[in-house]
């Protein structure tokens, strides 16, 4: 089983960007922080352990917060490229 880290994904995205940029294609890595979604239930989090994040980081992101960041990327002029975007709750100190 292959395990891919965030670092590996960033490398793959950069390689893709380099291959496609000459064709006018923009490739952006969007890295969300902690987002409240159905993922927590699927991943086995419960109110107690997920509540720790909320207590530590304050108000967590909602899916719409990430969507707004992607909307911003898509509205940039065609000649403007953003390689990476990290969207985190204000209180999230890591990663």
Secondary structure, 3 states (H helix, E strand, C coil): CCCCCHHHHHHHHHHHHHHHHHHCCCCCEEEECCEECCHHHHCCCCHHHHHHHHHHHCCCEEHHHHHHHHHHHHCCCCCCCCCEEEECCCCCCCC
